Amino acid sequence: MRSRSPMSPVPTQELSQSSIVSISKAVTKPQRASGGFALLDSLQRHGVEYIFGYPGGAILPIYDDLYKVESSGSPMKHILVRHEQGAAHAADGYARATGKVGVCFGTSGPGATNLVTGIATAYMDSIPMVIVTGQVPRPAIGTDAFQETDIYGITLPIVKHSYIIRDTADIARIVAEAFYIASTGRPGPVLIDVPKDVALEEFDYIPVEPGKVKLPGYRPTVKGNPRQINAAISLIRESRRPLLYVGGGAIASAAHEEIKHLAELFNIPVTTTLMGIGAFDEHHPLALGMLGMHGTAYANFAVTDCDLLICVGARFDDRVTGKLDEFASRAKVIHIDIDPAEVGKNRVPEVPIVGDVRKVLKDMLKRCKEDGVKESAKQTEEWLHLINRWKEEYPLVPSHYPDSISPQEAIVEVAHQAPNAFYTTDVGQHQMWAAQFLKNGPRRWISSAGLGTMGFGVPAAIGAQAAFPEEDVVCISGDASFQMCLQELGTLAQYGLKVKTMILNNGWQGMVRQWQQAFYGERYSSSNMEVGMPDIKLLCQAYGIKGMVVEKREELADAIAEMLAHDGPVVMDIRVTKDENCYPMVAPGKSNAQMIGLPKQTPKVDVEVVYCSNCSAKNQPSNNFCPECGTKL
């Protein structure tokens, strides 16, 4: 599938404005065009609204054609970032917010390598992106030419697919393939590397419209096996302590309505991963919030004690499972995922179902309707009663201190004032507090989960705000993360993007400090950020945007209201409690039930029993075998 056919460079001529317009209107008639224009026209045909990028020598021919395309009145716009990493994160944020393919540009050499962190971030979280990099001319490839790097080779482990365009005639097909591959099956980033002479070369350009490509070797399974779906329904109907464990695949497939219907049909509690936030309404009585290392106590207790775990678009990540062999150890597992490589990778399920999450759940609900399955509150009544007791005994409550603002208080207040905003985050304690206390809808939670990329928040917010200029977009950041990509304040200033950034400033790399306190004998090596921390308000002033500082609790609500009301970008520096830790927390190597940071009492249960994994009968803890069915406990 990768284009590797060599071709000699051909002299080129510059396109006129009139030829650009006529080529844009062409459908099948070949017309002379440069490779750069063919690339841009193909992007436009695939519905690209924004390109996030930064020019440089090898990609200048494409930028020259971009100038002509934008001058011709094209709706496709370029947003100039201040660093290529910002371009990749902005394209990522755009894709997460819209569900469309994000696009970014970078030049060869350092421009391309600066994109790598953003590409890896998108790859780990299965985000559809097309990355276009400039490359040295074809004859110079492999000669260690100026600003030459093998970005194709460098990114092989972190892309879904990649191309080097050696023949201008392949451009339209490659772009169509790239968009198709990036957005279907398990989404992911696709790289297109364009040598400089390919972008300059003229050829007879014939467009390839979206969806008009044939890839015989690439056929993602989207429809679940009916026999497996029936087996899953049987397990659900037999279960007395089921739990829905929902991940990012549910967001990618827009399966939130189907998850809600399934949960309500069988009265199944729902917990989400960091990537799955928004897939289920967290105001719903069946919602348990996030599970895992910094998940809710009741979600982690539930996954420990469930008898059936229904995994929907998740991958049994180590930050979710804790000690893997004790994760849902008494439960049977149904695993629904579009990527067959994930099914059985970390946990072997009793019922594996490969397919698009939404389509599988639709088929499951349809079959339940055909079989006359009715909602039965009694099936999980005892289970929900226990979970509700855990919710009462171990609630998530914001910390409150008489002389300082707790970081949780700041998040709760902005959530109260902007409940429907798009929220991006950086990575660290503030990210976990945001995950715990924000109640986001689908696609309104945008956070680097798999790679955990500091510096992600502001450029991702740029992508979301570009996509939805009239919506509130709020970035929750930390003082350390913010400094990773603070140069993107220049992008916010240039385009007037009204992103609101809240820095929960405790003067530390907060999560690093917490781990050093808990696991490294309080040896705080290179984690304090107070010396050298910029004056945020003055920094914003230098960029020509609004900066704010909040130090007192009584100022917080009014300051957030002022921030949200401002018609332009704002950065708010909130001085929060310096040594606040993020709890609950599952320590490394421990099971999810072994959380630290909880009250000392343990959950109360009416009867200390062990449930049979086969028939769900109650057994005394001393039993080795279930007397009802003989199953080993």
NORMO-V380148 format. One line per field, one symbol per residue. phi: phi as a letter, one per 30 degrees, with the letter a starting at -180 (. if undefined). A space follows every 50 residues. Layout:
phi=???
//
This chain:
phi=.ddbddaddbebbdddedddddddddcbddbdaddddedddddddcidcb ccabdaedceedddddedddddjdddbccddcadeddddddddedddcic ddbbbaddhddddddeddddedddchcdbccccdbdeedcdichdehcbd dedecedbbdaabcdcbeddedddddddddddcciddldbcbcceedddd ddaddbdcdeiccbbedbbddccddedddddddddddddcbdbdcccddd dechcddddddddddchcdbbbdeddejdbdddddddcidcjebdddddd ddddcdcbccdcibbhdddcdidedcdhdccdbcbcadcddddidcbddd bdbcldeddddedddddddddidcdbddecedddddddddeddbddbddb bdcaddddeddddddddbdcddccbdbkeeddddddcdbcdeiccbadcd dicdjddddddddddddbdccdbbccbcdddeddbdddeddeddcidddc cccdccibdeddddddddbbihccdhcdcddjdddddddddddibdcbbb bbedcdddddddeddddldbbcccdcedcdccbdbcdeicdddcdciced dcecbdbdbccddcciddbdeddcbdddbiddd
//
